[in-house]
C-alpha cells in the first residue's frame, strides 16, 4: 500500500485535534470533572471512596472517550478526503485505524497520565495505581476503537453525539467489567487476561468495521 494516504490521515488527524482547540483539554476536563463530582453523591467516607475509586475512574474514562469522537470522520466526509481514500488501492480500514489511534494518542493517552492524580484524590492505594494505569491504557484503546466504529457509522449524521453514545456504550461493557475487576486482582489475573483479549479483539475487528461503515457513508 502506498504510505502517502496513511501519512495524510495521520497528519490530518493531528491538525484537526489541535486546530479545534479542545483536542486535549476537553476530554481532560470532562474526565476530571466526572471523577470529582461522583464522590459528592457517595459521601466523604474515605474507605468507601477508596473502594469505589477505580470504578469511578473507569466510568469517567469511558464517558470521556466519547467527547470528541463526533469529529473523527465527519470532516473527511465533508471535504472529500474520504472519497479520495476510497479510490486509492489501499485499505480504508487501515486508514481508519490510523486516524482512530491518532485520536487516542491526542485525546485518550493524556487521560491515562491523569489517572494517578485523580486516583490519589479518591484515596486509591498507590500500589493499585501501577497495574490500574496499564489497564486504563488498554481499556482506553478499546473505548476509542469501538467509539471509532460508532463514529464511522454516524459520519453522515449531523450532531451525532447521542447516536455515537448509543452505539458505543454497549460495546464498552466487557472492557469496563474486566478493567474494574483487574484493579483489585492485579496483573496476571484472569480479569487482566480478559481485558487483554478485549483489546486484541477490538484491534482485529474494529478497523474492518470502520472501513465497511465508511464505505456505506460515502455512497
Backbone as CSV, one residue per row, in Angstrom:
resi,resn,N_x,N_y,N_z,CA_x,CA_y,CA_z,C_x,C_y,C_z
1,UNK,0.844,-1.209,0.000,0.000,0.000,0.000,0.869,1.245,0.000
2,UNK,0.493,2.225,-0.794,1.197,3.499,-0.820,1.087,4.173,0.550
3,UNK,2.241,4.527,1.164,2.170,5.109,2.512,1.629,6.528,2.543
4,UNK,1.512,7.184,1.401,1.074,8.585,1.397,-0.296,8.794,2.035
5,UNK,-1.318,7.985,1.723,-2.607,8.178,2.391,-2.534,7.982,3.902
6,UNK,-1.659,7.079,4.356,-1.525,6.854,5.797,-0.930,8.079,6.472
7,UNK,0.126,8.637,5.889,0.715,9.844,6.459,-0.269,11.016,6.394
8,UNK,-1.031,11.072,5.306,-2.027,12.132,5.179,-3.098,12.009,6.250
9,UNK,-3.554,10.778,6.520,-4.556,10.564,7.557,-4.003,10.902,8.934
10,UNK,-2.758,10.509,9.189,-2.128,10.809,10.482,-1.973,12.313,10.663
11,UNK,-1.506,12.987,9.628,-1.289,14.432,9.716,-2.605,15.188,9.870
12,UNK,-3.625,14.768,9.124,-4.911,15.463,9.216,-5.552,15.255,10.585
13,UNK,-5.384,14.060,11.165,-5.944,13.811,12.488,-5.301,14.690,13.538
14,UNK,-3.971,14.838,13.457,-3.283,15.708,14.407,-3.706,17.158,14.244
15,UNK,-3.784,17.620,12.991,-4.146,19.022,12.760,-5.580,19.301,13.184
16,UNK,-6.494,18.349,12.944,-7.884,18.535,13.360,-7.996,18.630,14.878
17,UNK,-7.228,17.783,15.569,-7.297,17.773,17.033,-6.793,19.083,17.613
18,UNK,-5.659,19.566,17.110,-5.090,20.790,17.677,-5.795,22.038,17.173
19,UNK,-6.278,22.018,15.927,-6.952,23.200,15.388,-8.255,23.479,16.106
20,UNK,-8.895,22.422,16.607,-10.169,22.611,17.300,-10.001,23.302,18.631
21,UNK,-8.768,23.265,19.184,-8.524,23.913,20.465,-8.961,23.099,21.656
22,UNK,-9.514,21.925,21.444,-10.013,21.122,22.561,-9.615,19.666,22.437
23,UNK,-8.606,19.378,21.621,-8.207,18.002,21.421,-7.776,17.324,22.703
24,UNK,-7.118,18.059,23.595,-6.661,17.515,24.862,-7.486,18.040,26.023
25,UNK,-7.771,19.339,26.012,-8.375,19.970,27.178,-9.803,19.509,27.440
26,UNK,-10.598,19.330,26.397,-11.995,18.951,26.604,-12.131,17.563,27.232
27,UNK,-11.469,16.517,26.700,-11.571,15.213,27.381,-10.990,15.233,28.786
28,UNK,-9.865,15.953,28.977,-9.271,16.033,30.312,-10.218,16.705,31.295
29,UNK,-10.844,17.799,30.863,-11.777,18.499,31.740,-12.991,17.649,32.059
30,UNK,-13.494,16.945,31.067,-14.654,16.079,31.305,-14.283,14.929,32.237
31,UNK,-13.114,14.345,32.019,-12.655,13.235,32.853,-12.486,13.672,34.307
32,UNK,-11.777,14.785,34.506,-11.541,15.265,35.868,-12.844,15.698,36.526
33,UNK,-13.722,16.357,35.774,-14.991,16.807,36.346,-15.881,15.656,36.752
34,UNK,-15.967,14.618,35.889,-16.794,13.456,36.220,-16.267,12.736,37.450
35,UNK,-14.946,12.501,37.471,-14.354,11.782,38.599,-14.447,12.579,39.894
36,UNK,-14.448,13.903,39.809,-14.501,14.724,41.017,-15.926,14.908,41.522
37,UNK,-16.918,14.872,40.638,-18.298,15.119,41.060,-18.982,13.874,41.612
38,UNK,-18.634,12.699,41.080,-19.297,11.475,41.541,-19.158,11.269,43.052
39,UNK,-17.981,11.511,43.657,-17.877,11.303,45.109,-18.835,12.143,45.936
40,UNK,-19.296,13.276,45.403,-20.249,14.091,46.161,-21.571,13.355,46.379
41,UNK,-21.876,12.396,45.510,-23.107,11.624,45.670,-22.922,10.434,46.610
42,UNK,-21.674,10.139,46.984,-21.392,8.971,47.807,-21.037,9.319,49.248
43,UNK,-20.715,10.573,49.494,-20.303,10.958,50.840,-18.793,11.065,50.939
44,UNK,-18.308,11.382,52.111,-16.886,11.650,52.318,-16.158,10.528,53.044
45,UNK,-16.759,9.358,53.160,-16.109,8.253,53.854,-14.925,7.758,53.030
46,UNK,-13.735,7.837,53.635,-12.504,7.532,52.900,-12.458,6.075,52.439
47,UNK,-12.903,5.162,53.269,-12.845,3.746,52.900,-13.752,3.447,51.711
48,UNK,-14.939,4.061,51.689,-15.859,3.844,50.576,-15.287,4.409,49.287
49,UNK,-14.728,5.624,49.343,-14.156,6.240,48.146,-12.973,5.428,47.627
50,UNK,-12.166,4.900,48.543,-11.025,4.090,48.127,-11.487,2.821,47.423
51,UNK,-12.597,2.258,47.886,-13.093,1.011,47.310,-13.730,1.224,45.942
52,UNK,-14.470,2.322,45.779,-15.170,2.556,44.510,-14.375,3.452,43.573
53,UNK,-13.238,3.985,44.040,-12.451,4.892,43.214,-12.061,4.335,41.861
54,UNK,-11.514,3.098,41.775,-11.159,2.556,40.454,-12.352,2.466,39.510
55,UNK,-13.518,2.103,40.046,-14.707,2.051,39.194,-15.110,3.422,38.687
56,UNK,-14.977,4.451,39.549,-15.278,5.811,39.124,-14.337,6.233,38.001
57,UNK,-13.060,5.904,38.139,-12.094,6.267,37.108,-12.405,5.572,35.781
58,UNK,-12.801,4.297,35.846,-13.149,3.586,34.608,-14.389,4.188,33.954
59,UNK,-15.379,4.533,34.761,-16.587,5.151,34.213,-16.264,6.498,33.577
60,UNK,-15.451,7.306,34.253,-15.071,8.604,33.705,-14.277,8.448,32.416
61,UNK,-13.406,7.429,32.364,-12.624,7.187,31.151,-13.521,6.799,29.984
62,UNK,-14.504,5.939,30.248,-15.414,5.512,29.181,-16.216,6.689,28.637
63,UNK,-16.733,7.526,29.519,-17.531,8.664,29.073,-16.673,9.711,28.378
64,UNK,-15.462,9.950,28.892,-14.590,10.968,28.300,-14.138,10.584,26.902
65,UNK,-14.044,9.278,26.633,-13.586,8.846,25.316,-14.555,9.236,24.206
66,UNK,-15.813,9.513,24.547,-16.819,9.829,23.528,-16.956,11.319,23.265
67,UNK,-16.249,12.144,24.048,-16.459,13.592,23.962,-16.096,14.130,22.590
68,UNK,-15.007,13.650,22.004,-14.523,14.202,20.737,-14.663,13.241,19.564
69,UNK,-15.376,12.132,19.744,-15.467,11.142,18.672,-16.248,11.646,17.466
70,UNK,-17.149,12.565,17.682,-18.034,13.010,16.597,-17.259,13.553,15.405
71,UNK,-16.106,14.158,15.653,-15.386,14.813,14.559,-14.307,13.950,13.918
72,UNK,-14.198,12.672,14.290,-13.098,11.851,13.782,-13.180,11.683,12.273
73,UNK,-14.368,11.378,11.737,-14.508,11.102,10.310,-15.399,12.101,9.576
74,UNK,-16.137,12.921,10.286,-17.081,13.822,9.621,-16.381,14.803,8.691
75,UNK,-15.266,15.360,9.127,-14.553,16.327,8.289,-14.043,15.683,7.006
76,UNK,-13.587,14.436,7.095,-13.092,13.738,5.903,-14.218,13.478,4.904
77,UNK,-15.422,13.209,5.416,-16.561,13.003,4.530,-16.991,14.313,3.879
78,UNK,-16.922,15.401,4.629,-17.395,16.679,4.123,-16.433,17.313,3.120
79,UNK,-15.102,17.161,3.341,-14.145,17.818,2.429,-13.691,16.926,1.276
80,UNK,-14.225,15.711,1.191,-13.902,14.839,0.063,-12.698,13.947,0.260
81,UNK,-12.015,14.057,1.411,-10.838,13.217,1.648,-11.212,11.742,1.695
82,UNK,-12.374,11.443,2.225,-12.809,10.048,2.310,-12.980,9.441,0.924
83,UNK,-13.525,10.211,-0.011,-13.692,9.706,-1.375,-12.339,9.402,-2.023
84,UNK,-11.352,10.258,-1.767,-10.018,10.024,-2.326,-9.391,8.775,-1.723
85,UNK,-9.574,8.568,-0.439,-9.022,7.380,0.200,-9.684,6.109,-0.320
86,UNK,-10.978,6.183,-0.600,-11.683,5.012,-1.120,-11.242,4.675,-2.541
87,UNK,-10.799,5.677,-3.299,-10.324,5.446,-4.659,-8.917,4.879,-4.687
88,UNK,-8.181,5.026,-3.582,-6.824,4.503,-3.516,-6.858,2.979,-3.471
89,UNK,-5.793,2.376,-3.936,-5.737,0.916,-3.975,-5.577,0.295,-2.587
90,UNK,-5.234,1.092,-1.596,-5.018,0.574,-0.257,-6.310,0.325,0.483
91,UNK,-6.163,-0.006,1.732,-7.300,-0.383,2.554,-7.803,0.811,3.349
92,UNK,-9.066,1.115,3.233,-9.679,2.178,4.018,-9.716,1.793,5.496
93,UNK,-9.728,0.498,5.771,-9.734,0.045,7.155,-8.445,0.439,7.863
94,UNK,-7.317,0.338,7.180,-6.041,0.723,7.770,-5.977,2.220,8.010
95,UNK,-6.504,2.993,7.070,-6.542,4.449,7.241,-7.423,4.815,8.425
96,UNK,-8.572,4.163,8.534,-9.465,4.432,9.663,-8.794,4.082,10.978
97,UNK,-8.040,2.974,11.007,-7.332,2.592,12.232,-6.275,3.624,12.598
98,UNK,-5.550,4.137,11.598,-4.543,5.165,11.852,-5.185,6.411,12.441
99,UNK,-6.309,6.837,11.881,-6.985,8.028,12.388,-7.478,7.814,13.826
100,UNK,-8.020,6.636,14.100,-8.534,6.368,15.443,-7.412,6.295,16.461
101,UNK,-6.309,5.624,16.112,-5.182,5.533,17.030,-4.548,6.904,17.266
102,UNK,-4.508,7.736,16.230,-4.016,9.095,16.416,-4.930,9.885,17.337
103,UNK,-6.215,9.676,17.176,-7.189,10.330,18.046,-7.003,9.888,19.494
104,UNK,-6.734,8.598,19.692,-6.460,8.105,21.051,-5.182,8.715,21.610
105,UNK,-4.163,8.848,20.754,-2.889,9.407,21.199,-3.058,10.840,21.687
106,UNK,-3.887,11.624,20.982,-4.073,13.036,21.332,-5.072,13.207,22.468
107,UNK,-6.196,12.483,22.404,-7.285,12.715,23.354,-7.378,11.676,24.459
108,UNK,-6.856,10.460,24.220,-7.022,9.386,25.185,-5.827,9.131,26.077
109,UNK,-4.630,9.156,25.515,-3.445,8.868,26.317,-3.241,9.879,27.447
110,UNK,-3.508,11.174,27.244,-3.399,12.103,28.381,-4.320,11.744,29.546
111,UNK,-5.457,11.104,29.260,-6.346,10.688,30.351,-5.675,9.632,31.231
112,UNK,-4.918,8.730,30.603,-4.202,7.700,31.359,-3.169,8.351,32.279
113,UNK,-2.492,9.380,31.780,-1.493,10.066,32.591,-2.118,10.829,33.751
114,UNK,-3.379,11.203,33.612,-4.049,11.956,34.671,-4.612,11.049,35.762
115,UNK,-4.769,9.753,35.492,-5.425,8.865,36.454,-4.725,8.779,37.811
116,UNK,-3.389,8.798,37.909,-2.790,8.737,39.253,-3.197,9.910,40.136
117,UNK,-3.289,11.109,39.562,-3.682,12.279,40.348,-5.121,12.155,40.829
118,UNK,-6.030,11.766,39.925,-7.427,11.597,40.328,-7.567,10.444,41.307
119,UNK,-6.807,9.361,41.067,-6.844,8.239,41.986,-6.365,8.630,43.378
120,UNK,-5.347,9.483,43.464,-4.869,9.971,44.763,-5.950,10.790,45.456
121,UNK,-6.677,11.593,44.689,-7.763,12.391,45.267,-8.874,11.503,45.820
122,UNK,-9.093,10.355,45.170,-10.151,9.440,45.605,-9.680,8.478,46.693
123,UNK,-8.390,8.513,47.009,-7.869,7.637,48.041,-7.556,6.236,47.583
124,UNK,-7.365,6.037,46.294,-6.995,4.720,45.787,-5.576,4.406,46.242
125,UNK,-5.323,3.233,46.817,-3.969,2.898,47.274,-2.947,2.991,46.146
126,UNK,-1.767,3.574,46.418,-0.755,3.734,45.349,-0.353,2.422,44.702
127,UNK,-0.327,1.302,45.487,0.100,0.037,44.910,-0.882,-0.481,43.861
128,UNK,-2.103,0.029,43.867,-3.082,-0.382,42.866,-3.006,0.461,41.595
129,UNK,-2.352,1.622,41.669,-2.389,2.539,40.534,-1.492,2.098,39.388
130,UNK,-0.382,1.399,39.697,0.516,0.965,38.613,-0.174,-0.042,37.693
131,UNK,-0.726,-1.141,38.220,-1.476,-2.025,37.312,-2.721,-1.359,36.740
132,UNK,-3.316,-0.437,37.526,-4.510,0.248,37.030,-4.194,1.091,35.806
133,UNK,-3.035,1.764,35.799,-2.681,2.602,34.651,-2.522,1.766,33.391
134,UNK,-1.917,0.584,33.514,-1.807,-0.307,32.354,-3.197,-0.724,31.880
135,UNK,-4.073,-1.028,32.841,-5.444,-1.379,32.481,-6.173,-0.229,31.825
136,UNK,-5.971,0.996,32.335,-6.623,2.159,31.736,-6.113,2.399,30.320
137,UNK,-4.817,2.142,30.092,-4.294,2.285,28.738,-4.927,1.310,27.770
138,UNK,-5.023,0.040,28.182,-5.657,-0.976,27.323,-7.148,-0.693,27.150
139,UNK,-7.819,-0.378,28.270,-9.253,-0.104,28.189,-9.558,1.129,27.370
140,UNK,-8.734,2.177,27.531,-8.949,3.384,26.732,-8.805,3.115,25.251
141,UNK,-7.853,2.254,24.882,-7.690,1.894,23.480,-8.925,1.164,22.966
142,UNK,-9.472,0.268,23.788,-10.703,-0.426,23.411,-11.839,0.566,23.220
143,UNK,-11.969,1.513,24.146,-13.044,2.501,24.055,-12.945,3.320,22.781
144,UNK,-11.741,3.752,22.429,-11.589,4.581,21.231,-11.775,3.775,19.958
145,UNK,-11.382,2.505,19.959,-11.584,1.683,18.758,-13.070,1.438,18.504
146,UNK,-13.803,1.010,19.540,-15.245,0.818,19.342,-15.947,2.159,19.145
147,UNK,-15.456,3.198,19.782,-16.013,4.523,19.522,-15.770,4.967,18.098
148,UNK,-14.625,4.557,17.523,-14.365,4.862,16.119,-15.354,4.170,15.196
149,UNK,-15.756,2.944,15.550,-16.786,2.254,14.769,-18.094,3.040,14.817
150,UNK,-18.465,3.494,16.021,-19.684,4.293,16.152,-19.575,5.601,15.385
151,UNK,-18.395,6.229,15.424,-18.201,7.482,14.687,-18.278,7.265,13.182
152,UNK,-17.757,6.125,12.698,-17.834,5.827,11.268,-19.271,5.559,10.833
153,UNK,-20.026,4.853,11.667,-21.423,4.566,11.334,-22.267,5.831,11.286
154,UNK,-21.903,6.834,12.065,-22.688,8.072,12.130,-21.988,9.240,11.454
155,UNK,-21.011,8.961,10.589,-20.244,10.034,9.960,-21.108,10.968,9.127
156,UNK,-22.178,10.454,8.544,-23.032,11.274,7.675,-24.188,11.924,8.429
157,UNK,-24.209,11.761,9.758,-25.294,12.306,10.581,-24.802,13.549,11.300
158,UNK,-25.522,14.653,11.139,-25.162,15.884,11.838,-25.484,15.758,13.326
159,UNK,-24.595,16.297,14.161,-24.766,16.270,15.616,-25.060,14.848,16.092
160,UNK,-24.102,13.985,15.831,-24.298,12.551,16.070,-23.810,12.102,17.440
161,UNK,-23.585,13.026,18.365,-23.040,12.649,19.662,-23.882,11.623,20.400
162,UNK,-25.199,11.825,20.430,-26.080,10.880,21.120,-26.094,9.531,20.422
163,UNK,-26.108,9.529,19.089,-26.105,8.273,18.339,-24.814,7.500,18.591
164,UNK,-23.690,8.210,18.640,-22.409,7.564,18.927,-22.446,6.902,20.304
165,UNK,-23.008,7.604,21.282,-23.095,7.049,22.642,-23.966,5.797,22.661
166,UNK,-25.082,5.818,21.963,-25.980,4.661,21.944,-25.323,3.443,21.299
167,UNK,-24.499,3.686,20.274,-23.835,2.574,19.602,-22.642,2.074,20.406
168,UNK,-21.866,2.997,20.956,-20.585,2.626,21.566,-20.714,2.064,22.973
169,UNK,-21.619,2.593,23.777,-21.667,2.199,25.191,-21.855,0.689,25.394
170,UNK,-22.757,0.027,24.667,-22.852,-1.436,24.864,-21.555,-2.173,24.531
171,UNK,-20.780,-1.652,23.584,-19.516,-2.293,23.220,-18.441,-2.075,24.277
172,UNK,-18.621,-1.053,25.116,-17.648,-0.763,26.165,-17.771,-1.712,27.359
173,UNK,-18.919,-2.348,27.509,-19.231,-3.054,28.762,-18.221,-4.142,29.118
174,UNK,-17.820,-5.050,28.200,-16.862,-6.093,28.608,-15.550,-5.528,29.144
175,UNK,-14.966,-4.567,28.433,-13.708,-3.973,28.905,-13.910,-3.249,30.231
176,UNK,-15.059,-2.630,30.413,-15.347,-1.914,31.657,-15.420,-2.895,32.832
177,UNK,-16.093,-4.013,32.645,-16.231,-5.009,33.714,-14.875,-5.604,34.089
178,UNK,-14.138,-6.087,33.085,-12.854,-6.721,33.375,-11.829,-5.710,33.877
179,UNK,-11.928,-4.458,33.406,-10.997,-3.439,33.862,-11.159,-3.120,35.330
180,UNK,-12.390,-2.983,35.775,-12.637,-2.712,37.198,-12.172,-3.886,38.049
181,UNK,-12.407,-5.106,37.595,-12.018,-6.287,38.365,-10.504,-6.441,38.457
182,UNK,-9.773,-6.086,37.383,-8.341,-6.317,37.392,-7.602,-5.351,38.305
183,UNK,-8.205,-4.216,38.673,-7.543,-3.295,39.589,-7.297,-3.972,40.932
184,UNK,-8.276,-4.730,41.413,-8.118,-5.458,42.673,-7.377,-6.781,42.480
185,UNK,-7.607,-7.445,41.351,-6.997,-8.761,41.131,-5.532,-8.668,40.750
186,UNK,-5.128,-7.563,40.095,-3.734,-7.373,39.733,-3.378,-7.949,38.372
187,UNK,-2.132,-7.692,37.964,-1.640,-8.199,36.690,-1.503,-9.718,36.754
188,UNK,-1.758,-10.370,35.643,-1.682,-11.818,35.596,-2.954,-12.510,36.031
189,UNK,-3.931,-11.766,36.493,-5.202,-12.343,36.906,-6.051,-12.649,35.671
190,UNK,-7.065,-13.500,35.811,-7.965,-13.758,34.675,-8.622,-12.480,34.145
191,UNK,-8.937,-11.553,35.044,-9.563,-10.299,34.598,-8.637,-9.517,33.686
192,UNK,-7.346,-9.474,34.032,-6.384,-8.766,33.183,-6.233,-9.466,31.835
193,UNK,-6.209,-10.785,31.847,-6.098,-11.532,30.597,-7.324,-11.316,29.711
194,UNK,-8.505,-11.266,30.328,-9.715,-10.991,29.554,-9.690,-9.566,28.996
195,UNK,-9.148,-8.625,29.764,-9.025,-7.256,29.264,-8.080,-7.208,28.069
196,UNK,-6.967,-7.934,28.150,-6.058,-8.019,27.001,-6.756,-8.635,25.788
197,UNK,-7.583,-9.662,26.052,-8.322,-10.293,24.955,-9.303,-9.306,24.325
198,UNK,-9.952,-8.484,25.153,-10.861,-7.456,24.623,-10.108,-6.472,23.733
199,UNK,-8.892,-6.111,24.140,-8.089,-5.181,23.347,-7.692,-5.801,22.018
200,UNK,-7.223,-7.043,22.037,-6.826,-7.710,20.801,-8.019,-7.906,19.871
201,UNK,-9.166,-8.243,20.447,-10.363,-8.414,19.629,-10.755,-7.092,18.959
202,UNK,-10.690,-5.995,19.727,-11.024,-4.688,19.154,-10.032,-4.295,18.067
203,UNK,-8.743,-4.571,18.284,-7.742,-4.254,17.271,-7.954,-5.054,15.996
204,UNK,-8.468,-6.275,16.132,-8.677,-7.105,14.960,-9.969,-6.834,14.212
205,UNK,-11.014,-6.459,14.943,-12.347,-6.341,14.333,-12.720,-4.892,14.021
206,UNK,-12.398,-3.964,14.922,-12.868,-2.585,14.770,-12.397,-1.924,13.475
207,UNK,-11.126,-2.046,13.042,-10.728,-1.404,11.780,-11.547,-1.872,10.582
208,UNK,-11.815,-3.173,10.492,-12.630,-3.671,9.381,-14.049,-3.121,9.457
209,UNK,-14.596,-3.042,10.668,-15.943,-2.495,10.827,-15.974,-1.013,10.456
210,UNK,-14.934,-0.275,10.844,-14.865,1.141,10.470,-14.772,1.311,8.964
211,UNK,-13.962,0.480,8.313,-13.839,0.574,6.863,-15.160,0.315,6.158
212,UNK,-15.889,-0.715,6.590,-17.189,-1.016,5.981,-18.180,0.124,6.218
213,UNK,-18.179,0.686,7.420,-19.098,1.783,7.727,-18.772,3.025,6.913
214,UNK,-17.493,3.309,6.710,-17.115,4.491,5.920,-17.461,4.312,4.441
215,UNK,-17.391,3.096,3.945,-17.815,2.861,2.556,-19.316,3.139,2.408
216,UNK,-20.082,2.726,3.385,-21.522,2.993,3.337,-21.796,4.491,3.441
217,UNK,-21.036,5.192,4.289,-21.252,6.629,4.462,-20.919,7.414,3.197
218,UNK,-19.959,6.916,2.423,-19.548,7.630,1.206,-20.475,7.380,0.029
219,UNK,-21.352,6.378,0.119,-22.237,6.080,-1.007,-23.412,7.058,-1.085
